[in-house]
Amino acid sequence: MLERDPGNVVSGIKRQMGSEFPLEYHGKHYTPEGISGIILRHLAADASQSLGVPPADLAAVITVPAYFGVAEKEATYAAAEIGGLRCLELLAEPVAAAYAYGLADEPDITSLVFDLGGGTFDVAVVGMHRGTPRVWAVDGETRLGGLDWDSRIQDLLWVQVDKLPNASDLRYDEEMISAVEVASERIKRQLTGRDSVIERVRLRGESIELKLSRAAFEEVSRDLVVRCLDAVDRVVQSASALGTPRVGQILLVGGSTRMPMIREALGEHLQLPVRLIDPDKAVARGAAILAQQLSTVPGGTSSSTFRQGLPGPVARITPVLPRAIGILIHSSQEPWREKPYVHHFLLANTPLPINRKEHVVATIVHEQESARVQLYEQGGSVTSKEPADNRIVLEGEIVGIPPRQAGSPLTLFVSIDLDGRITVESAEGVSRTGLVVEAFIHGVLDDAEVAEQQRTVGNLTLDR
């Protein structure tokens, strides 16, 4: 498709989930949720045809990167709504892979799941705790994946293109740009089993020969591998601090783990056996295993077609909170005089779900009638009190506070479900009388925007 119609192709949209990243095609406005909704709608149509079940009766387990935050997960739910697909559960991709690898039934080994996909990267430590399979720790980057390795290949290819007689024109030629992008992925795949590759690109009847060696590719990608290993070190350290048994094996997930540089670097770095079993389909298979357990077709009986080739019921693997959650604090009764900071009261790698975690705040003026609430999410690989190092995820107001002296307590109750979706409640600190919290999640479409995207997507004709 990129070769045939480069101006109408969207790639890497997963990286934009939970952000304002508008796109326009043929006069129509699309959001990341809308583009993802198109993909889910297409998948639902394929499943409907395969299973003989009306699309309205379908439901799905949707996988997301483990390091997705609150906004990205809410955006994924919105995408499912736009695509007309009921979401049974959001499942972290390393956890899905753990189901596929059968880790829920391996009580004697702790595994490091290394998931390097096209656009995102996750790493998780999965093992047993008191007889129950659980995730011990997660880490990763939502903007690191096979696309970045493709980009390094493209840089090398453009060096060769720049030596051609008409190089200055080719740099801005849309057809040539798309040809280099397509060639980069082909070369990456071929270099998994070869030391060098020659790729011929046709442009306006002429053949352009591009060459690349695996050694050159690995050299320019070295820093990307280091970023992966840094995340591995962080997650192993985090898991160890929680008392995790020593990691005994590495499980590779995602098509990008087929690159020899990944397998070799991991094996040398951790000195552990590496398992690679159908990395392209492991996440999808794990989602299917859980979906089989959670869903039924009309009449209450699981589809025999759906069950084919899948194991029976499996133990649920307990997920964790990927990023610390905190509240913006003003430390005095004169907030305009001092710098606020973020107090993280829910730490990364806390098991989910979290039910009504209490946090006490205080009014700052006499007879205060309302209080602003701002919840932040850890922005980097480590927690920081600096608001700029965090990302605001929820903003709202506690209203209807009864007349009290300045410094009177208010209790916040924060809950996070298995999907990582957050809800906030509040109560007056003395009487424990419930108070109203009017809040919204940052970076997420409101109901009107979801409806608009539903109309836009619904008017499209699916290309079967």
C-alpha positions, -999 to +999 in steps of 0.1 A: +000+000+000+028+024+008+043+018-026+010+022-044-005+052-025+020+068-002+000+099+004-029+079+020-010+057+044-009+061+082+019+042+101+030+041+137-004+054+150+000+035+182+027+060+193+002+088+190-026+073+212-035+095+241-022+126+223-037+154+201-024+143+168-049+153+141-048+139+106-067+150+075-074+128+045-097+138+017-111+167+037-120+145+067-105+150+102-092+119+120-077+114+154-054+086+166-085+070+181-103+072+148-075+056+128-073+028+154-111+025+153-108+019+115-083-009+121-105-025+148-136-022+126-118-040+098-107-068+122-142-071+135-155-075+099-129-102+092-138-120+125-175-117+117-171-134+083-148-161+097-170-170+127-204-164+112-213-140+140-228-106+135-203-078+142-226-064+169-223-096+189-185-096+188-163-087+217-125-087+220-095-086+243-074-057+230-037-057+237-017-026+245+019-019+253+026-026+290+040+009+293+009+026+281-003+052+306-038+063+316-045+085+286-033+059+260-055+032+276-085+055+277-078+064+240-078+026+232-112+022+247-124+051+227-110+035+195-129+003+203-161+023+207-155+042+174-148+009+156-180-007+170-162-034+189-170-042+226-138-044+246-137-072+272-104-061+286-072-043+278-043-067+281-007-057+283+012-072+254+040-089+275+012-105+296-005-117+265+028-133+254+031-149+288-002-166+283+009-177+248+042-191+263+022-209+290+039-190+319+007-192+339+014-229+343+052-227+349+055-223+387+092-229+389+107-203+367+107-165+365+108-151+330+118-118+314+094-111+285+112-088+260+086-074+235+100-053+207+073-045+182+071-022+152+064+010+172+068+003+209+090-016+233+080-034+266+099-056+290+083-074+319+094-098+346+067-125+351+067-152+377+049-167+407+039-151+440+024-174+466+011-198+440-004-171+417+012-160+384+019-123+384+038-095+367+066-083+390+077-053+371+074-036+337+094-010+319+099+001+283+094+030+258+063+038+239+085+054+212+110+027+205+105-001+180+112-016+146+104+017+130+135+032+146+157+005+131+140+011+098+149+047+101+186+039+106+185+018+075+169+046+056+197+070+067+222+046+052+202+042+020+199+080+015+237+083+018+238+061-013+210+079-031+227+112-025+256+100-047+233+096-077+233+123-105+198+136-097+201+132-059+188+167-051+155+160-068+151+125-054+153+138-018+120+154-022+104+129-045+074+113-028+077+081-048+114+078-039+108+085-003+081+057-001+104+034-020+132+039+005+108+033+034+096+000+019+131-011+010+143-004+045+119-029+060+126-055+033+164-051+040+159-054+077+140-087+073+166-101+049+195-092+071+182-115+098+196-144+078+222-128+056+254-108+060+246-083+032+217-074+010+212-058-024+178-042-030+168-028-063+143+001-063+125+010-095+117+046-101+101+058-134+114+028-153+149+030-139+165+005-115+184+019-085+207-005-067+210-001-029+234-022-008+237-027+030+257-051+052+245-064+085+277-050+101+269-015+090+233-018+101+243-031+136+268-003+140+243+025+134+217+008+156+240+003+185+224+031+206+189+016+201+201-017+215+216+001+245+183+017+252+167-017+252+193-031+276+190-001+299+153-009+302+161-045+309+185-035+337+158-012+352+131-038+352+153-066+366+164-042+394+128-032+401+117-068+403+147-078+425+138-050+449+103-065+453+118-099+462+114-116+428+131-150+423+160-148+400+151-145+363+157-179+346+149-173+309+143-146+283+112-148+261+113-129+228+081-113+215+075-090+185+088-093+150+117-070+156+132-095+180+141-116+149+171-093+144+202-112+154+216-081+172+188-083+197+191-120+205+229-118+208+229-086+229+204-101+254+221-134+257+255-118+263+241-092+287+221-115+310+238-148+303+204-166+302+187-189+277+167-171+250+134-185+237+119-174+204+086-191+195+065-174+167+072-138+180+048-123+154+018-141+167+025-147+204+006-116+216-024-123+194-025-159+206-023-148+243-052-124+237-072-152+221-066-174+251-079-148+275-108-138+252-119-175+251-120-175+289-139-142+292-164-143+263-192-163+249-212-161+216-250-157+217-266-186+235-238-188+261-215-213+244-180-205+232-176-208+194-160-241+184-141-223+157-128-198+182-117-226+205-097-245+179-061-248+188-063-230+221-057-244+256-084-247+283-089-223+312-056-207+325-048-190+357-051-152+355-018-133+356-019-103+379-009-071+360+008-041+376+006-003+374+033+007+348+038+043+360+036+059+394+006+081+400+008+113+421-011+144+431+000+180+428+007+194+462+010+230+475+029+228+508+016+260+524-016+280+528-001+306+504+003+285+472+011+315+451+043+319+472+058+285+468+065+259+441+041+230+439+054+194+437+041+160+427+037+135+456+035+099+442+012+079+464+007+050+440+041+035+430+050+018+397+046-020+397+018-019+423-004-050+415-038-042+399-066-037+406-062-009+432-094-003+452-100+031+467-065+040+477-068+069+502-049+101+501-056+130+524-053+166+513-063+198+531-082+230+523-060+261+522-084+288+530-113+294+555-147+280+544-133+268+511-161+255+489-142+236+463-107+222+457-088+216+426-074+181+420-046+173+396-033+138+392+000+132+375+017+102+360+054+094+361+069+108+329+103+092+327+120+060+338+122+072+374+099+092+396+104+129+400+087+156+422+090+182+394+057+187+377+075+192+344+090+156+347+055+142+350+024+142+328-010+154+340-036+127+334-066+138+355-078+172+363-109+181+383-126+198+412-140+186+445-172+206+450-197+210+478-172+211+506-190+221+539-178+252+558-145+244+576-114+260+589-083+263+566-063+230+568-094+208+572-089+173+557-104+160+525-100+124+516-094+113+480-101+077+470-083+066+438-092+033+421-075+017+391-090-013+375-073-043+357-073-023+325-054+006+341-085+029+340-086+054+368-116+068+389-115+093+417-139+098+446-138+121+476-152+125+511-151+152+538-123+142+561-141+144+595-177+132+588-166+110+558-196+125+539-192+118+502-183+148+480-187+152+442-156+151+420-160+166+386-130+154+366-117+146+331-088+126+317-063+146+297-056+137+261-089+117+256-118+125+233-150+136+249-184+120+240-191+145+212-157+139+197-161+101+199-195+104+182-180+126+154-153+100+148-179+072+148-198+091+120-166+097+100-154+061+103-189+046+098-191+063+064-160+046+051-162+015+029-139-013+041-116-027+014-119-064+017 
